Amino acid sequence: MLSERTEVKPVEADHPPEVARLRGPLTAVLVVGPSMAPTLRHGDAVLVRPGGRRIRPGDVVVAVFRTRPDLLVVKRAVRKQDGGWWLRGDNELVTDDSRAYGVADVRGRVVVRYWPRPGRVRRHGL
């Protein structure tokens, strides 16, 4: 199994990527790592909407694991649990999700990939 995780880094940030707060109606973030392949790949740039509609199972989200508050990640929401969300990556070979770190607090929902392959990031039935 791979131990790499998919992280996100604010594209135009004047604060470190460890800051788990997204600002504005849409925030641009850069995907780092393989855990969301093939949906999102290392180097993809996406727009994240903090707030907005409620998160539903199958949504791709940006979140912070409670056991790793310094790490902002992109994962797929699976189910609500303990006041947060159980998250999984789309790449079955990478296990750096809730199986390793437990429940996460969602900071926003990924709505679109704008570079290098523009397109909506769709919900996925679980």
N, C-alpha and C positions, 0 to 999 in steps of 0.2 A: 504494500500500500504506500502511496505517496503521502508525505507529511506536509506538503506545501499547502498553504491556505490562500484563498482568494481574498484580498483586501481591497479597499477602495481608498483613493487619495483624492481630496478635492483638487480640481484642476486649477482654479484661480483662487488659491487660499493664501491668506497672510498669517495663517496659523498652522501648526503641525497637523499631519493627518491623524494623529492620535486623538485629537479633539473630536468628541462624538456628537457634535452639534452641527446640523445642516442649517444654512441660512437662506432666506429668500423663498419665493414661490417655487423656483426650480434651482437645483444645485447641480453643477457639472462635476462628475467624478470619473476617475480613471480606474479601470479594473486592473488589479495586479495579482497574477497567479492563475492556476488551472482549475480550481474547484467548481466553477460554474460552466465549464465546457460541456457540450457544444453551444449552449445558449449564449453565454458570454465568454469571450476569450481574453487572455492577457493582452493588454493594450487597448481594449475597447473603451470608448468614452461614452458615458451614459448621462442622462438627466434624471435626477431624483426629485420627487415631490414630497417634501415633509408635510405632514397633515393631509388634507384632502379626504377622500373616502376611506372608510375603514379597511384595514388589511383583511384579506380573505385567504384561506388556504390556497396555495398555488401561485400567489403573488411573489415576484422577485423583489426583495427588500434590501435596504441597507440597515444594519443593526450593530449592536454591541452586546457581546456575551457578558453576563453578569460576573463571570469568573475571569474575564479578560477585558476590563473597562478601557484599556488603552488601545484596543484593536477594533477598528471600524471594518466590517465585512459586508460582502454582498452574498446573499443566500436566498433559497426559496422557503417561504413560510409553509409549514406543514400543519401545525395545530396550535391552538392557544393552550398554555400550560403555566400554572403558578403565576398568573398575572403578566406573563410575557408570551413569547413564541418559541416553539421548537422549530429549528431550522435545519435544512439539509442542502448540500451542494448537489448540482446536477451530475457531476462527474463521480460515478460510483467508486472510482479508485482512490479518491481523496476523502478522508474521514475527519477533516478539521471543522466539523459542524457541531450541532448539539450533541452528537454522540460522544464527542470529546469534551466539550465545554459547557453543556447544559443549556438552560433557558437563556434567551436573549431579549433585549428590549429594542424594538424596531424604531428607527429614526426617520425612515421615509420609504417610499415605494419607487422602484425603478420604472419609469414610464417609456423611455425611448433610448435606443442606441443611436448616437448621431455620427460616430466615426469608428472605424473605417467603413463599416457596412450599415448605413442608416436603415432603421426599421424599428417597429414597435417591439417591446419585450413583453411577450404574451404570458398571461396566466396559464397555468398548466394544471390539469386535473390530477388530483392525488388519490 
